[in-house]
Amino acid sequence: MTWRVIVRMSITGEKKAASVLYGRVAKCLKDCGIKKSEKTDTVWEGEAVSARHAAEQLAAVFELFTAQSKIRGRAELAHLLIYIDRVRTSKASSSPANT
């Protein structure tokens, strides 16, 4: 199964610490195929991401935010919005009358 995933986040705090935390989160997102939007710096998008891999990486993102105290300086999550929906294939999206 594949998902379309959209993540919007904002990290506040000391610039260097926020950059370190942002970089770690960005790596997790990139590792599962979620890329920075061309439209804005705070939105990341993945059009067809493996559901299992995305779930694992998003769990790692939550861990990073809860363990942020290990980063030197002050940085914290201001907000995190995650939108996920299932990618429909042409076969899966056919009408019930055709199946």
Wavefront OBJ file of the C-alpha trace (Angstrom):
o trace
v 0.000 0.000 0.000
v 1.188 3.509 -0.739
v 0.237 6.800 0.832
v 0.245 10.421 -0.183
v 1.763 12.252 2.783
v 1.832 15.980 3.470
v 3.705 17.283 6.512
v 3.714 20.855 7.727
v 5.929 21.778 10.628
v 7.439 24.709 12.396
v 10.337 24.598 14.846
v 11.116 27.483 17.173
v 14.013 28.336 19.410
v 17.665 29.217 19.138
v 18.647 29.323 15.496
v 21.450 26.741 15.669
v 19.472 24.249 17.786
v 16.389 24.684 15.589
v 18.536 24.056 12.501
v 19.947 20.857 13.994
v 16.485 19.561 14.907
v 15.058 20.583 11.520
v 17.919 18.808 9.738
v 17.304 15.580 11.639
v 13.572 15.688 10.917
v 14.253 16.506 7.262
v 16.494 13.438 6.964
v 13.732 11.165 8.313
v 11.236 12.607 5.854
v 13.625 12.355 2.900
v 14.492 8.749 3.801
v 10.943 7.668 3.040
v 10.412 9.815 -0.066
v 8.806 12.883 1.457
v 10.419 15.947 -0.109
v 10.383 19.651 0.649
v 7.632 21.426 -1.258
v 8.728 23.804 -3.973
v 6.023 26.206 -2.777
v 7.051 26.762 0.854
v 9.789 25.836 3.329
v 7.401 24.532 5.991
v 5.616 21.901 3.872
v 6.931 18.483 2.824
v 5.142 16.201 0.334
v 5.342 12.595 -0.774
v 3.062 11.547 -3.627
v 3.455 7.756 -3.400
v 5.202 6.687 -0.223
v 5.406 3.149 1.123
v 2.928 3.017 3.998
v 5.186 0.873 6.162
v 8.302 2.956 5.595
v 6.428 6.237 6.083
v 4.943 4.988 9.359
v 8.401 4.031 10.608
v 9.951 7.364 9.618
v 7.060 9.423 11.015
v 7.441 7.534 14.301
v 11.126 8.499 14.219
v 10.088 12.142 13.688
v 7.937 11.984 16.835
v 10.906 10.524 18.716
v 13.101 13.395 17.553
v 10.625 15.949 18.863
v 10.318 14.213 22.223
v 14.087 13.789 22.534
v 14.916 17.322 21.399
v 16.286 18.086 24.855
v 19.394 16.124 23.826
v 20.193 18.847 21.303
v 22.422 21.586 22.649
v 20.464 24.793 23.010
v 16.754 25.333 22.888
v 14.588 24.175 20.024
v 11.070 22.871 20.095
v 8.163 21.969 17.927
v 5.786 24.886 17.327
v 3.350 22.828 15.257
v 3.179 19.605 13.269
v 0.369 18.753 10.869
v 0.347 15.438 9.018
v -2.143 14.598 6.288
v -2.203 11.072 4.891
v -4.461 9.491 2.322
v -4.250 6.313 0.331
v -2.898 6.475 -3.208
v -5.518 5.026 -5.486
v -4.516 2.982 -8.479
v -6.730 2.993 -11.548
v -7.934 -0.527 -10.682
v -8.736 0.413 -7.076
v -10.563 3.570 -8.108
v -12.884 1.890 -10.601
v -16.553 2.017 -9.765
v -18.163 -0.920 -7.930
v -20.312 -1.633 -10.994
v -17.167 -2.390 -13.005
v -15.665 -4.800 -10.460
l 1 2 3 4 5 6 7 8 9 10 11 12 13 14 15 16 17 18 19 20 21 22 23 24 25 26 27 28 29 30 31 32 33 34 35 36 37 38 39 40 41 42 43 44 45 46 47 48 49 50 51 52 53 54 55 56 57 58 59 60 61 62 63 64 65 66 67 68 69 70 71 72 73 74 75 76 77 78 79 80 81 82 83 84 85 86 87 88 89 90 91 92 93 94 95 96 97 98 99
